[in-house]
């Protein structure tokens, strides 16, 4: 299997690079980043970490990828997330960032997830589930009761709110379309929203949330850069992808809007990596990414598990 063909590597490394680009400026606003924009991978900043360090977004994604290569097992996923939380498994340099969404921290400390509609705790974990879902349900998860149930179980590990389920489900379906027969990003976004909407747009309590997402995406104004709810973050992600048709420009645009920059950088980077492939990822950024070789090795291992699509 070559690195040029592996969609798991493209999406996962793209996600991690976007995260690492955003982490040093997390919490800065658009005005600050207009004055001193991010143009490449840089270090220190908000959390005083070396260039290429990724955050909880990528750590949780890697842990999920590892756990799902043995099939879908809710308890195994919980244990894997707890290993990241307590022992730094798949954290950069073996040390987890202290910056973690409170809903995730609560779930992993207490074993009980809560409704947190202002945090993207499930949205940031969904990319490896998309790989698993494509292998298991092809592009038809929302047409199968078992598929929806597995998605709900995955989301509810950390977040009980409907907002996270809707946002994570839409993001997942767009990624699934990119893995399937819809190779171009605009078509994948449209088809992914339509398929997710066939369930969320007709089912309570999800219908008004899905309609709010559609309104946010259609609005000429971008979501407030300080917003951290999953619907706003998803709309911001898709707007960046729609306005900048390449990996480099899309991730830098969303990072330079400020706010939860590691989150939006990761979300944009994951879909852009899937859409545009390995050659779209700036080589210098790959080389600077913490644990790059280990991330690639994990993707290759996952591809050989039988629970993820394999690219020879």
JOCORGI-V252097 format. One record per pair of residues at least 6 apart in sequence whose ideal C-beta (glycine too) atoms are under 6 Angstrom apart, sorted by sequence separation. I is the first residue (numbers start at 0). J is the second residue. D is the distance in whole Angstrom. If there is no record, write none. Layout:
BEGIN
[[I/J/D] [I/J/D]]
END
This chain:
BEGIN
[[2/8/6] [82/88/4] [83/89/6] [87/93/5] [106/112/4] [140/146/3] [181/187/5] [199/205/4] [200/206/6] [243/249/4] [254/260/5] [285/291/6] [301/307/5] [42/49/5] [87/94/5] [136/143/6] [302/309/5] [42/50/3] [87/95/5] [105/113/6] [132/140/5] [41/50/6] [66/75/5] [154/163/6] [181/190/5] [200/209/5] [222/231/4] [240/249/5] [243/252/5] [40/50/5] [66/76/5] [136/146/5] [154/164/5] [177/187/5] [199/209/4] [239/249/5] [253/263/4] [254/264/5] [40/51/6] [102/113/6] [176/187/4] [222/234/5] [24/37/6] [66/79/4] [102/115/4] [154/167/5] [196/209/6] [222/235/5] [239/252/5] [173/187/5] [176/190/5] [239/253/4] [250/264/5] [253/267/5] [173/188/6] [176/191/5] [102/118/5] [62/79/5] [103/120/5] [221/238/6] [250/267/5] [23/41/6] [62/80/6] [100/118/5] [102/120/4] [150/168/6] [173/191/3] [212/230/5] [216/234/5] [249/267/5] [250/268/5] [26/45/6] [172/191/4] [211/230/6] [215/234/4] [24/44/6] [25/45/5] [100/120/5] [23/44/3] [62/83/5] [216/237/6] [23/45/6] [172/194/5] [249/271/5] [84/107/4] [172/195/5] [58/83/5] [128/153/5] [246/271/4] [81/107/5] [169/195/4] [62/89/5] [80/107/6] [168/195/5] [61/89/4] [235/263/6] [239/267/5] [246/275/5] [236/266/4] [240/270/6] [58/89/5] [236/267/5] [19/51/5] [22/54/5] [58/90/5] [224/256/5] [227/259/5] [121/154/4] [224/257/4] [225/258/5] [246/279/4] [19/53/5] [165/199/5] [224/258/4] [18/53/4] [18/54/6] [121/157/6] [120/157/4] [121/158/4] [138/175/5] [15/53/5] [18/56/5] [53/91/6] [120/158/4] [18/57/5] [52/91/5] [165/205/5] [55/96/6] [122/163/6] [138/179/5] [15/57/4] [54/96/5] [121/163/4] [125/167/4] [129/171/4] [133/175/5] [112/155/6] [115/158/6] [132/175/6] [161/204/5] [165/208/5] [55/99/5] [116/160/4] [122/166/5] [161/205/6] [165/209/6] [112/157/5] [114/159/5] [115/160/6] [122/167/5] [125/170/6] [129/174/4] [133/178/5] [14/60/6] [112/158/6] [113/159/6] [114/160/4] [116/162/4] [121/167/5] [125/171/5] [129/175/5] [162/208/6] [112/159/5] [161/208/6] [188/237/6] [106/157/4] [141/194/5] [103/157/5] [102/157/6] [102/158/6] [141/197/6] [141/198/4] [67/127/6] [63/124/6] [64/127/4] [166/229/4] [63/127/4] [67/131/5] [166/230/6] [59/124/5] [60/126/5] [163/229/5] [56/123/5] [60/127/6] [162/229/5] [166/233/4] [162/230/6] [71/149/6] [73/152/6] [184/274/4] [177/273/4] [177/274/6] [122/229/4] [117/227/6] [119/229/4] [117/228/5] [14/126/6] [119/232/5] [7/130/6] [126/269/5] [6/178/6] [134/306/6] [134/307/5] [134/308/5] [131/306/6] [133/308/6] [130/307/5] [29/224/5] [91/289/4] [91/290/6] [56/261/6] [56/262/6] [54/261/4] [56/265/4] [37/254/5] [37/255/6] [36/255/5] [32/255/5] [32/257/5] [29/256/5] [29/257/5] [28/257/4] [20/250/6] [27/257/5] [17/250/5] [21/254/5] [68/301/4] [20/254/5] [25/260/5] [24/260/5] [25/261/5] [51/287/4] [68/304/4] [70/306/6] [50/287/5] [51/288/5] [52/289/5] [64/301/5] [51/289/5] [68/306/6] [21/260/3] [22/261/4] [21/261/4] [18/261/5] [21/264/3] [20/264/5] [40/284/5] [18/264/6] [17/264/4] [18/265/4] [40/287/5] [17/265/5] [17/267/6] [14/265/5] [17/268/2] [16/268/5] [14/268/5] [13/268/4] [14/269/4] [13/269/6] [13/271/6] [10/269/5] [13/272/2] [10/272/5] [9/272/4] [10/273/4] [9/273/6] [9/276/5] [13/280/6] [9/277/5] [16/284/5] [19/288/6] [16/288/6] [15/288/6] [3/277/5] [2/277/6] [8/295/6] [11/298/5] [8/298/5] [7/298/4] [7/302/6] [6/310/6] [5/310/5] [4/310/4] [0/310/6] [0/311/6]]
END
